[in-house]
Amino acid sequence: FLLIQKYKYLLYDGLLPTCPWLRNTYHMFSFKNYDGLVVRSATKVTADIINATDNLKIIGRAGTGVDNVDVDAATKKGVIVMNTPSGNTISAAELTCIMLMNLSRNVPQATMSMKQGNWDRKKFMGSELFGKVLGIVGLGRIGKEVASRMQSFGMKTIGYDPITPPEVSASWGVEQMSLEKLWPQCDYITVHTPLMPSTVGLLSDETFALCKRGVKVVNCARGGIIDEAALLRALESGQCGGAGLDVFVEEPPKDRSLVNHPNVISCPHLGASTKEAQARCGEDIALQIVDMVKGKNLIGAVNAQVLASTFSQESHQLIKLGEAVGAVLQSCSASPKAPWSHVQITTQGEVIGYVAKALWLPLVVYM
């Protein structure tokens, strides 16, 4: 465990044999007095685990996705859930680019054929990436890095994101448009969205029908964004020419239909599995927790409503003001010509500390 002043934090890491797993009731109750829990993607933090604790204040996810944490249960118990949104950005973007390149040149299939003693040059005829259209659904950190790398291959990059302003993505060379306009133009599609009700089955039978015949798709984000049954049907019919999958709805997948398909390249969820990303995420979550405990900063909190609940009803207008200011500054920071380098909050009156805190907390969450 990690001790920070008077606080106790327990680390669970499936990558390290010295770290325990949350496997049974004994382990669930062995840390009931800890103030914090830090996990990676393999550890499931369920409602039962959260409710079994007495002092839990924060759950730190060393990585981006928090679908392995019951955020609703944490929120109800007043526990902050924090992630490290930028720690695995480069690694995930690089794997996505590798998938795109392998789909265009059939490298994994050709490698397996060579290992079987074959020399099938004609069988693995590929295509150039140069001049092809890449559709990027989700233009956050990873989507941006994928765009810049694939542009170096001469690909035209178009995209969709409900949050990133079109003028900002245009500065990266990505033209934004609606999904209805995007699907028919793409030779390749890669998804970089969180898994939520609005993104489950984003690529479905209906979506594939709108795409070019032979479109190739990549999912290094979260299993379920691409409807796996629909993808298999599209592959069998030729509507989809190939898929690169690093994630699945069920991991490991019991149904091997997609994994065994000749036009599918698959990995066992390796997006963040680099030495650099793991070290970066671990360091980031540790520093974020230390900053929070010392009252310096709050970065990566994904359930801001927990913070709002700690204030009285009278302060909600101030919280909304902080959220609005934070949202504006977040939008400004995404621009390559960000006009600010620091934020100063000036307050006046008898409740200066109270007002400043009510403004500061939601502001830093949104930033």
Salt bridges, closest charged atoms under 4 A:
ASP13 OD2 - ARG40 NE 3.02
ASP35 OD1 - LYS57 NZ 2.46
ASP54 OD2 - LYS32 NZ 3.65
ASP67 OD1 - ARG222 NE 2.57
GLU145 OE1 - ARG149 NH1 2.55
ASP187 OD1 - LYS212 NZ 3.04
ASP205 OD2 - ARG233 NH2 2.71
GLU236 OE2 - HIS261 NE2 3.49
GLU250 OE2 - LYS254 NZ 3.97
GLU251 OE1 - HIS269 ND1 2.84
